[in-house]
Amino acid sequence: MTDVLSAPAATVPVVRARLRDSKWLALPVLLAGTCLIVLDFFIVNVAMASMQRDLHAGATAVEWVVAGYGLTFAVFLLAAGRLGDRIGRRRMFASGVGLFTVASLLCGVAPSASLLVSARLLQGVGGAMISPSVLALIGTLYAGADRARAIGIYATVMGLAAAGGQLVGGVLLQVDLLGVGWRTVFLINVPVGIAVLCVVRRWVPESRAVGGDARIDVVGLVLASLSLATLVLPLVDGRAHGWPVWSLVSLGLAPVLFVDFVLWQRRLVRRGGSPLVEPQWFHDRTFSVGMLTQLAFWSGQASYFLVLALYLQLGRGLSALDSGLVFSILAFAYLVASMRAPLLVGRFGRAVVVEGALMLAAGHVATVVAVSWCSGSVAALAPGLLLVGAGMGLCLAPITTLVLSNVDPQRAGAVSGLLSTMQQVGNAIGVAAIGVLFFGAVPRGYAHAFDLSTIALAVLLVGVAGCARCLPGSRP
């Protein structure tokens, strides 16, 4: 800013233009971090079959590779968003990239399923440090139309990483340059993470909230962790062990611990403390309904990608590359729809999310019809996958935009952390719950298991559309 003040009058517009342009250098760095954590969530789907064979892993281990990542991601997001506001969002982002890179290396060299799952849990912690920092930095670096543009680009990249992750994984497994098979999908993160760390200090400005301290609500963090763990753990492990007593007790404890978490947050506010989640935020209908919509929407994303990948490879015998090519149909539709979504949400507001969710549900029904009536042709899945991808594109960015449109930048990290927490909680719960349906139905065939799971997801998306209708009608 001093350069602008001291520059000759004729050069001031040029300097100001350079300052405005320089902030866009940060976006590729932040998006690279986003690609790391989102791509890694979904890229493992096409590698799952070879992982099972190589590590002699069962269905429970498969679920934990996906759900375990989402679980630690969700738990530590609550603290990471709050802490990043205080100690610096760029610092939190860089630390998360470093941890994620190390964890990816550990995943790539894991000799057993248990060690792979442990490394995935560590990856989730790194992802939790990255995700809210990205949204918070976008919220503070950009304003007005620039913020909407940046969020739109962010959502497009995130969706492409999710939908295209299967194709990327298939290509990596097919080429297998290092000759290590499925391990390539984790080792590829290492050079990308190192590259991000090399430029982050130069291209991304530091940002933190004004005032407050860096103390973390440890009691709240423990209660949140326990409530999520007691819900996800029995859903993943209970079916494989015949639903023993401990799994039913654990499921019963989950809502009790969640209520304790809410009560503790309120008590902490009354004492003048700094809770993980500000209870008063939920008095805002946009915020509370938006969070519920986010949770329900993401409960159907990772779970659908997982069951579709397993159906294509184990049920239809497709290779990892061929399976990835099928997913590219979905990714193409997502890209087209997501490019139009920011303009549409500016004109129609919440209606975009409603229509997107119903389109997604219709796509699920169409894929079930294709599997049931046209089981001999993979091409018959294309119309349904196009609807699924387009529906995703019309939901993902608008939900984020509608929730963040009125957020105070000083609380951007905490709110972004909670928004991302709902995403990861949804992913973990969705994989665990749909996994119960899918693997429980596998003895009757992968096609039957896929149909049953997908119909359940279609019903869930009708609920997402209902939640979206409760959002305020005003446009961001």
C-alpha positions, 0 to 999 in steps of 0.5 A: 500500500505504501508503494501506491501512496508514494508512486507518481500520479501517472503510475498509481493506476498501474501499481493498483492494477498489479496489486489487484492481479497479484491476489490471484496468484494465491488462488492456484496455490490454494486450489492445489491444496484443495486438489490434494485433499479432495482428489485423495478422498476419491482417487482410492476408489478405483484402486480399492480392488487391487488394494484388497488383493495386495493387502488381503484386506476385507470389506471393513478395511475398505470402508475404513480407508475411505471413512477413516479419512473423512472421520479424522478430517471432520473431527479436527476441522472444528479446531483447525478453523478456529486455530487458523483464525488466530495463528494465521491461516497461511501458516495453518495451510502450509502446516497441513500441506506438510503433514498431508505430504508426509502421510501420503508417503506413509500410505504409499509404503504401507505394508499392511491394511492396518498401517494403511488405515493409520496413515489415512487417519493422519492424512485426514488430520492434514486435510482438516488443516488445509480445507478451512484455511483455503475457504477462509483465505478466499473469503478474506482475499476476495470480495464481491464479484471476485469472491463469487468468482473465486468460490465458483472456481474453487467449487469447480476444481473440488468437484472435478477432483471428486468426479475426475479422481477415479479417471486420474486413479485409473490412468495412474494404475494403467501407466504405473510408471514406478511399478508399484501399482495402487501405491502410485495414487498416494505417492503422486501427492508427494511432489505436488505437496512439495511444490506447494510448500515451495511457493506458498510463502511468496504467493499467499499473504498471511491472514488472521482474525483480529483479537482473541487468543489461540486457545482451543476448546479441548473438552468440546473437541473431545466430545465432538470426536467421541460423538462422531467416532461412536457413530461411525465405528459401529456402522463400519465394523458392526455388520462384519461382526454380526452387530455385537452388543458393543456396536449397539451401545456405541450407536446409543451413546452417539446422540447422548455425546452430541447433546453433551457437546451442544450443552458444553458449547452453550456453557462455555459461551456463558462463561465467556470462553471461546467454543468450537462452534458459536451456538448463536450462529444457528439462530440464523436460518441461512446458516443452520439450514445451510449446514443441514443441507451441506451435511445431507448433500455430502452424505451421498457423494463419497458413498455413491462414488465408492459403490459405483466403483466397486460395482464397475470393477468387482461386479462388471469386471472393468479395469481401473482405467475403464472404470475411470473412463465411466466416471469421466462421463459424470465429471464432464457433466459436472464441469459444464453445470458448475461453470453455469452455477454461479450465474444461475444462483445469482439469478435464482438463489436457492432454486438452483440447489433444489433443482440440482438435488432433484436432478441428482436423484433422477440420475440415481434412479436412471442408473438403477434402471440401467443396471436392472434392465440393461445389465449387458451394456455399460453405455446404458449408464451414461444418461443417468451419470450425466444427470448425476454430474449435472446435479452435483454441479448445480448443488456444490457451489451454490450451497457454499455461496449461499452459506458464506454470502453473509459471513463476517470475514473475521469469522471466516475461518471458523464458519468455513471450518464448520461448513467443511466439517459438515462435508466430511461428517457427511462423507464419513457417515454416508460411506459407513451407512451406505456401506452397511446396505451395500456390503450386506447385499453383496451376497445377492450380487453386486448389481443388487447391492448397487441398486439398493444403495443408489435408491437409498441415496435418491431418497436422501437427495429428495430430502436435500431438495426439501432442506434447500427449499427452507433456505432464505429466498434472497440471492447472495 
